Amino acid sequence: MRGHISITHTTACQNGIQQALGSKSARTGNLLMAAFGRLIAAYKHHQSRRAILRLNDSQLRDIGLERSFDGSICERN
C-alpha cells in the first residue's frame, strides 16, 4: 500500500535507542520520537480527511455524515 509507514518498527527502534544512549541522549531521542509520532498522526489525519472528501453524498449518508453548503463535512443530525 502506497504511503504506509510502520509504527511497530519505530517503537522497537525507540526501545533500542533508550538502552544504548545515556540519559541526556535518551531525552533527545524521546523528543525526536515524540516529534516523529506527531508527524505520523498529522499524516494519518490528512489521509483520513482526503478519503472522506472523496466520498459522494450517498456514501457520506451511509456513514452518518453529510456535506454542508460550503463543502465541509459534518455529522448528520
MMTF fields as JSON, N, C-alpha, C and O atoms, coordinates in Angstrom:
{
  "mmtfVersion": "1.0.0",
  "mmtfProducer": "UNKNOWN",
  "numBonds": 307,
  "numAtoms": 308,
  "numGroups": 77,
  "numChains": 1,
  "numModels": 1,
  "chainsPerModel": [1],
  "groupsPerChain": [77],
  "chainIdList": ["A"],
  "bondAtomList": [4, 2, 8, 6, 12, 10, 16, 14, 20, 18, 24, 22, 28, 26, 32, 30, 36, 34, 40, 38, 44, 42, 48, 46, 52, 50, 56, 54, 60, 58, 64, 62, 68, 66, 72, 70, 76, 74, 80, 78, 84, 82, 88, 86, 92, 90, 96, 94, 100, 98, 104, 102, 108, 106, 112, 110, 116, 114, 120, 118, 124, 122, 128, 126, 132, 130, 136, 134, 140, 138, 144, 142, 148, 146, 152, 150, 156, 154, 160, 158, 164, 162, 168, 166, 172, 170, 176, 174, 180, 178, 184, 182, 188, 186, 192, 190, 196, 194, 200, 198, 204, 202, 208, 206, 212, 210, 216, 214, 220, 218, 224, 222, 228, 226, 232, 230, 236, 234, 240, 238, 244, 242, 248, 246, 252, 250, 256, 254, 260, 258, 264, 262, 268, 266, 272, 270, 276, 274, 280, 278, 284, 282, 288, 286, 292, 290, 296, 294, 300, 298, 304, 302],
  "bondOrderList": [1, 1, 1, 1, 1, 1, 1, 1, 1, 1, 1, 1, 1, 1, 1, 1, 1, 1, 1, 1, 1, 1, 1, 1, 1, 1, 1, 1, 1, 1, 1, 1, 1, 1, 1, 1, 1, 1, 1, 1, 1, 1, 1, 1, 1, 1, 1, 1, 1, 1, 1, 1, 1, 1, 1, 1, 1, 1, 1, 1, 1, 1, 1, 1, 1, 1, 1, 1, 1, 1, 1, 1, 1, 1, 1, 1],
  "groupList": [{"groupName": "MET", "atomNameList": ["N", "CA", "C", "O"], "elementList": ["N", "C", "C", "O"], "formalChargeList": [0, 0, 0, 0], "bondAtomList": [1, 0, 2, 1, 3, 2], "bondOrderList": [1, 1, 2], "singleLetterCode": "M", "chemCompType": "L-PEPTIDE LINKING"}, {"groupName": "ARG", "atomNameList": ["N", "CA", "C", "O"], "elementList": ["N", "C", "C", "O"], "formalChargeList": [0, 0, 0, 0], "bondAtomList": [1, 0, 2, 1, 3, 2], "bondOrderList": [1, 1, 2], "singleLetterCode": "R", "chemCompType": "L-PEPTIDE LINKING"}, {"groupName": "GLY", "atomNameList": ["N", "CA", "C", "O"], "elementList": ["N", "C", "C", "O"], "formalChargeList": [0, 0, 0, 0], "bondAtomList": [1, 0, 2, 1, 3, 2], "bondOrderList": [1, 1, 2], "singleLetterCode": "G", "chemCompType": "PEPTIDE LINKING"}, {"groupName": "HIS", "atomNameList": ["N", "CA", "C", "O"], "elementList": ["N", "C", "C", "O"], "formalChargeList": [0, 0, 0, 0], "bondAtomList": [1, 0, 2, 1, 3, 2], "bondOrderList": [1, 1, 2], "singleLetterCode": "H", "chemCompType": "L-PEPTIDE LINKING"}, {"groupName": "ILE", "atomNameList": ["N", "CA", "C", "O"], "elementList": ["N", "C", "C", "O"], "formalChargeList": [0, 0, 0, 0], "bondAtomList": [1, 0, 2, 1, 3, 2], "bondOrderList": [1, 1, 2], "singleLetterCode": "I", "chemCompType": "L-PEPTIDE LINKING"}, {"groupName": "SER", "atomNameList": ["N", "CA", "C", "O"], "elementList": ["N", "C", "C", "O"], "formalChargeList": [0, 0, 0, 0], "bondAtomList": [1, 0, 2, 1, 3, 2], "bondOrderList": [1, 1, 2], "singleLetterCode": "S", "chemCompType": "L-PEPTIDE LINKING"}, {"groupName": "THR", "atomNameList": ["N", "CA", "C", "O"], "elementList": ["N", "C", "C", "O"], "formalChargeList": [0, 0, 0, 0], "bondAtomList": [1, 0, 2, 1, 3, 2], "bondOrderList": [1, 1, 2], "singleLetterCode": "T", "chemCompType": "L-PEPTIDE LINKING"}, {"groupName": "ALA", "atomNameList": ["N", "CA", "C", "O"], "elementList": ["N", "C", "C", "O"], "formalChargeList": [0, 0, 0, 0], "bondAtomList": [1, 0, 2, 1, 3, 2], "bondOrderList": [1, 1, 2], "singleLetterCode": "A", "chemCompType": "L-PEPTIDE LINKING"}, {"groupName": "CYS", "atomNameList": ["N", "CA", "C", "O"], "elementList": ["N", "C", "C", "O"], "formalChargeList": [0, 0, 0, 0], "bondAtomList": [1, 0, 2, 1, 3, 2], "bondOrderList": [1, 1, 2], "singleLetterCode": "C", "chemCompType": "L-PEPTIDE LINKING"}, {"groupName": "GLN", "atomNameList": ["N", "CA", "C", "O"], "elementList": ["N", "C", "C", "O"], "formalChargeList": [0, 0, 0, 0], "bondAtomList": [1, 0, 2, 1, 3, 2], "bondOrderList": [1, 1, 2], "singleLetterCode": "Q", "chemCompType": "L-PEPTIDE LINKING"}, {"groupName": "ASN", "atomNameList": ["N", "CA", "C", "O"], "elementList": ["N", "C", "C", "O"], "formalChargeList": [0, 0, 0, 0], "bondAtomList": [1, 0, 2, 1, 3, 2], "bondOrderList": [1, 1, 2], "singleLetterCode": "N", "chemCompType": "L-PEPTIDE LINKING"}, {"groupName": "LEU", "atomNameList": ["N", "CA", "C", "O"], "elementList": ["N", "C", "C", "O"], "formalChargeList": [0, 0, 0, 0], "bondAtomList": [1, 0, 2, 1, 3, 2], "bondOrderList": [1, 1, 2], "singleLetterCode": "L", "chemCompType": "L-PEPTIDE LINKING"}, {"groupName": "LYS", "atomNameList": ["N", "CA", "C", "O"], "elementList": ["N", "C", "C", "O"], "formalChargeList": [0, 0, 0, 0], "bondAtomList": [1, 0, 2, 1, 3, 2], "bondOrderList": [1, 1, 2], "singleLetterCode": "K", "chemCompType": "L-PEPTIDE LINKING"}, {"groupName": "PHE", "atomNameList": ["N", "CA", "C", "O"], "elementList": ["N", "C", "C", "O"], "formalChargeList": [0, 0, 0, 0], "bondAtomList": [1, 0, 2, 1, 3, 2], "bondOrderList": [1, 1, 2], "singleLetterCode": "F", "chemCompType": "L-PEPTIDE LINKING"}, {"groupName": "TYR", "atomNameList": ["N", "CA", "C", "O"], "elementList": ["N", "C", "C", "O"], "formalChargeList": [0, 0, 0, 0], "bondAtomList": [1, 0, 2, 1, 3, 2], "bondOrderList": [1, 1, 2], "singleLetterCode": "Y", "chemCompType": "L-PEPTIDE LINKING"}, {"groupName": "ASP", "atomNameList": ["N", "CA", "C", "O"], "elementList": ["N", "C", "C", "O"], "formalChargeList": [0, 0, 0, 0], "bondAtomList": [1, 0, 2, 1, 3, 2], "bondOrderList": [1, 1, 2], "singleLetterCode": "D", "chemCompType": "L-PEPTIDE LINKING"}, {"groupName": "GLU", "atomNameList": ["N", "CA", "C", "O"], "elementList": ["N", "C", "C", "O"], "formalChargeList": [0, 0, 0, 0], "bondAtomList": [1, 0, 2, 1, 3, 2], "bondOrderList": [1, 1, 2], "singleLetterCode": "E", "chemCompType": "L-PEPTIDE LINKING"}],
  "groupTypeList": [0, 1, 2, 3, 4, 5, 4, 6, 3, 6, 6, 7, 8, 9, 10, 2, 4, 9, 9, 7, 11, 2, 5, 12, 5, 7, 1, 6, 2, 10, 11, 11, 0, 7, 7, 13, 2, 1, 11, 4, 7, 7, 14, 12, 3, 3, 9, 5, 1, 1, 7, 4, 11, 1, 11, 10, 15, 5, 9, 11, 1, 15, 4, 2, 11, 16, 1, 5, 13, 15, 2, 5, 4, 8, 16, 1, 10],
  "groupIdList": [1, 2, 3, 4, 5, 6, 7, 8, 9, 10, 11, 12, 13, 14, 15, 16, 17, 18, 19, 20, 21, 22, 23, 24, 25, 26, 27, 28, 29, 30, 31, 32, 33, 34, 35, 36, 37, 38, 39, 40, 41, 42, 43, 44, 45, 46, 47, 48, 49, 50, 51, 52, 53, 54, 55, 56, 57, 58, 59, 60, 61, 62, 63, 64, 65, 66, 67, 68, 69, 70, 71, 72, 73, 74, 75, 76, 77],
  "secStructList": [7, 6, 6, 7, 7, 7, 2, 2, 2, 2, 2, 2, 2, 2, 2, 2, 2, 2, 2, 2, 1, 7, 2, 2, 2, 2, 2, 2, 2, 2, 2, 2, 2, 2, 2, 2, 2, 2, 2, 2, 2, 2, 2, 2, 2, 2, 2, 2, 2, 2, 2, 2, 2, 6, 1, 7, 2, 2, 2, 2, 2, 2, 6, 6, 3, 3, 3, 7, 6, 6, 1, 7, 3, 3, 3, 7, 7],
  "xCoordList": [0.845, 0.0, 0.892, 1.816, 0.641, 1.454, 1.273, 0.147, 2.375, 2.295, 2.172, 1.972, 2.284, 2.13, 3.449, 4.508, 3.392, 4.57, 4.369, 3.307, 5.389, 5.287, 5.593, 6.702, 4.602, 4.778, 5.467, 6.204, 5.246, 5.844, 7.363, 8.027, 7.905, 9.355, 9.891, 10.96, 9.166, 9.582, 9.658, 10.615, 8.673, 8.661, 9.832, 10.464, 10.128, 11.267, 12.577, 13.472, 12.684, 13.887, 14.026, 15.13, 12.921, 12.96, 13.468, 14.284, 13.005, 13.464, 14.962, 15.665, 15.446, 16.87, 17.698, 18.785, 17.201, 17.912, 18.031, 19.107, 16.953, 16.972, 17.958, 18.607, 18.086, 19.011, 20.454, 21.339, 20.703, 22.063, 22.64, 23.86, 21.823, 22.292, 22.175, 21.434, 22.916, 22.833, 21.554, 20.736, 21.367, 20.107, 19.847, 18.722, 20.869, 20.65, 20.339, 19.445, 21.069, 20.818, 19.46, 18.77, 19.085, 17.781, 16.657, 15.648, 16.819, 15.797, 15.681, 14.582, 16.827, 16.817, 16.123, 15.334, 16.429, 15.767, 14.273, 13.501, 13.851, 12.418, 11.744, 10.631, 12.427, 11.869, 11.727, 10.718, 12.744, 12.676, 11.564, 10.852, 11.411, 10.364, 8.982, 8.046, 8.849, 7.569, 7.24, 6.097, 8.236, 8.022, 7.644, 6.761, 8.314, 8.003, 6.579, 5.854, 6.186, 4.829, 3.774, 2.736, 4.035, 3.095, 3.013, 1.937, 4.149, 4.176, 3.341, 2.585, 3.482, 2.706, 1.215, 0.398, 0.852, -0.557, -1.14, -2.269, -0.39, -0.862, -1.043, -2.001, -0.127, -0.217, -1.451, -2.159, -1.707, -2.893, -4.18, -5.139, -4.201, -5.363, -5.586, -6.717, -4.519, -4.594, -5.135, -5.984, -4.638, -5.11, -6.596, -7.336, -7.035, -8.448, -9.327, -10.372, -8.9, -9.677, -9.79, -10.863, -8.703, -8.732, -9.678, -10.418, -9.655, -10.53, -11.998, -12.821, -12.332, -13.72, -14.168, -15.302, -13.289, -13.651, -13.908, -14.605, -13.356, -13.568, -14.903, -15.322, -15.579, -16.849, -17.962, -17.958, -18.92, -20.07, -21.111, -20.96, -22.165, -23.161, -23.859, -24.144, -24.133, -24.783, -23.878, -24.347, -22.607, -21.663, -21.51, -21.397, -21.507, -21.416, -22.626, -22.484, -23.827, -25.046, -24.971, -25.43, -24.397, -24.276, -23.466, -23.718, -22.504, -21.677, -22.062, -21.335, -23.221, -23.756, -23.177, -23.203, -22.656, -22.116, -22.861, -23.549, -22.723, -23.298, -22.392, -21.625, -22.497, -21.703, -22.538, -23.698, -21.963, -22.694, -22.621, -21.948, -23.299, -23.344, -21.968, -21.691, -21.109, -19.772, -18.767, -17.594, -19.221, -18.362, -17.689, -17.039, -17.822, -17.215, -18.083, -19.264, -17.493, -18.185, -18.556, -17.72, -19.8, -20.226, -21.094, -21.577, -21.28, -22.083, -23.561, -24.024, -24.29, -25.722, -26.466, -26.095, -27.52, -28.354, -29.402, -30.193],
  "yCoordList": [-1.17, 0.0, 1.236, 1.327, 2.157, 3.348, 4.293, 4.531, 4.83, 5.778, 5.15, 5.873, 3.846, 3.151, 3.216, 2.913, 3.602, 3.696, 2.768, 2.77, 1.979, 1.018, 1.684, 2.169, 1.704, 2.259, 1.229, 1.614, -0.053, -1.108, -1.033, -1.151, -0.839, -0.745, 0.463, 0.384, 1.564, 2.775, 2.531, 2.965, 1.849, 1.573, 0.679, 0.915, -0.325, -1.2, -0.421, -0.641, 0.486, 1.313, 2.233, 2.429, 2.795, 3.7, 2.972, 3.521, 1.754, 0.986, 0.722, 0.818, 0.396, 0.15, 1.404, 1.343, 2.535, 3.809, 4.169, 4.563, 4.042, 4.405, 3.55, 4.059, 2.297, 1.42, 1.728, 1.631, 2.094, 2.303, 3.662, 3.792, 4.658, 6.011, 6.392, 5.765, 7.428, 7.953, 8.733, 8.839, 9.295, 9.947, 11.197, 11.389, 12.063, 13.259, 12.868, 13.434, 11.917, 11.454, 10.765, 10.879, 10.052, 9.376, 10.407, 10.203, 11.521, 12.573, 13.173, 13.437, 13.382, 13.899, 12.908, 13.292, 11.626, 10.582, 10.577, 10.4, 10.773, 10.819, 12.0, 11.878, 13.144, 14.315, 14.068, 14.425, 13.457, 13.151, 12.156, 12.302, 11.146, 10.155, 10.773, 10.415, 11.718, 12.399, 13.248, 13.271, 13.941, 14.751, 13.861, 14.202, 12.724, 11.779, 11.241, 11.092, 10.954, 10.471, 11.493, 11.136, 12.763, 13.82, 13.951, 14.174, 13.812, 13.877, 12.745, 12.966, 11.549, 10.396, 10.628, 10.348, 11.142, 11.404, 12.443, 12.288, 13.488, 14.522, 13.944, 14.28, 13.081, 12.455, 11.555, 11.565, 10.779, 9.908, 10.73, 10.36, 11.849, 12.739, 13.281, 13.317, 13.695, 14.218, 13.151, 13.442, 11.918, 10.828, 10.558, 10.367, 10.54, 10.287, 11.382, 11.11, 12.609, 13.743, 13.679, 13.924, 13.356, 13.237, 12.13, 12.287, 11.001, 9.875, 10.261, 9.923, 10.963, 11.369, 12.383, 12.327, 13.302, 14.315, 13.717, 14.323, 12.538, 11.88, 11.141, 10.761, 10.93, 10.207, 11.064, 12.287, 10.403, 11.154, 11.29, 10.693, 12.075, 12.365, 11.113, 11.014, 10.167, 8.918, 8.112, 7.584, 8.023, 7.3, 7.992, 7.327, 9.318, 10.055, 9.78, 9.585, 9.764, 9.461, 8.074, 7.87, 7.106, 5.736, 5.662, 4.797, 6.552, 6.525, 7.63, 7.897, 8.272, 9.244, 10.643, 11.409, 10.985, 12.323, 12.989, 12.324, 14.289, 14.999, 16.158, 16.67, 16.557, 17.676, 18.947, 18.981, 19.981, 21.233, 22.073, 21.698, 23.187, 24.046, 24.589, 24.812, 24.8, 25.34, 24.242, 24.533, 22.981, 21.879, 21.142, 20.125, 21.62, 20.918, 19.717, 19.658, 18.774, 17.556, 17.692, 18.084, 17.372, 17.424, 16.21, 15.521, 15.965, 14.835, 15.129, 16.254, 14.1, 14.269, 14.411, 13.8, 15.217, 15.394, 14.342, 14.34],
  "zCoordList": [0.0, 0.0, 0.0, 0.808, -0.862, -1.008, 0.18, 0.617, 0.704, 1.799, 3.174, 4.15, 3.293, 4.571, 5.356, 4.806, 6.621, 7.478, 8.672, 9.294, 8.989, 10.081, 11.417, 11.637, 12.307, 13.649, 14.549, 15.457, 14.324, 15.135, 15.091, 16.121, 13.912, 13.764, 14.534, 15.139, 14.517, 15.216, 16.719, 17.362, 17.29, 18.723, 19.113, 20.143, 18.326, 18.605, 18.552, 19.369, 17.59, 17.478, 18.683, 19.191, 19.14, 20.287, 21.526, 22.267, 21.765, 22.915, 22.834, 23.84, 21.661, 21.476, 21.677, 22.25, 21.214, 21.375, 22.841, 23.292, 23.594, 25.005, 25.792, 26.706, 25.472, 26.174, 25.81, 26.661, 24.571, 24.097, 24.488, 24.58, 24.716, 24.968, 26.437, 27.193, 26.837, 28.197, 28.402, 27.488, 29.62, 29.953, 29.105, 28.643, 28.884, 28.066, 26.625, 25.996, 26.123, 24.755, 24.658, 23.645, 25.71, 25.703, 25.682, 25.007, 26.418, 26.402, 25.001, 24.515, 24.365, 22.999, 22.074, 21.211, 22.265, 21.474, 21.697, 20.754, 22.961, 23.269, 22.583, 22.072, 22.574, 21.906, 20.411, 19.802, 19.833, 18.406, 18.107, 17.114, 18.958, 18.744, 18.917, 18.202, 19.884, 20.071, 18.846, 18.392, 18.316, 17.114, 15.935, 15.148, 15.818, 14.744, 14.903, 13.92, 16.136, 16.413, 16.02, 15.462, 16.311, 15.928, 14.414, 13.859, 13.756, 12.3, 11.691, 10.745, 12.234, 11.758, 11.995, 11.118, 13.183, 13.498, 12.539, 12.074, 12.242, 11.315, 9.916, 9.22, 9.509, 8.188, 8.099, 7.092, 9.152, 9.165, 9.133, 8.456, 9.867, 9.864, 8.452, 7.966, 7.809, 6.439, 5.475, 4.632, 5.606, 4.742, 4.957, 3.992, 6.203, 6.515, 5.94, 5.35, 6.116, 5.593, 4.069, 3.518, 3.395, 1.937, 1.501, 0.53, 2.222, 1.872, 2.031, 1.179, 3.106, 3.342, 2.298, 1.822, 1.942, 0.954, -0.425, -1.24, -0.696, -1.987, -2.074, -3.167, -0.94, -0.943, -1.529, -1.39, -2.19, -2.694, -1.576, -0.511, -1.819, -0.781, -0.265, 0.928, -1.141, -0.732, 0.214, 1.223, -0.109, 0.745, 2.094, 3.123, 2.094, 3.356, 4.243, 5.45, 3.639, 4.414, 5.024, 6.148, 4.298, 4.802, 6.093, 6.931, 6.26, 7.466, 8.459, 9.416, 8.217, 9.168, 9.045, 10.008, 7.878, 7.647, 6.503, 5.728, 6.402, 5.267, 4.883, 5.699, 3.625, 3.118, 3.284, 2.874, 3.875, 4.059, 2.789, 1.829, 2.785, 1.597, 1.219, 0.041, 2.208, 1.905, 1.533, 1.298, 1.478, 1.055, 2.184, 1.945, 3.414, 4.533, 4.929, 4.588, 5.645, 6.059, 7.532, 8.346, 7.879, 9.27, 9.586, 8.688, 10.873, 11.328, 11.068, 11.253, 10.637, 10.387, 11.694, 12.696, 11.69, 12.882, 12.976, 13.919]
}
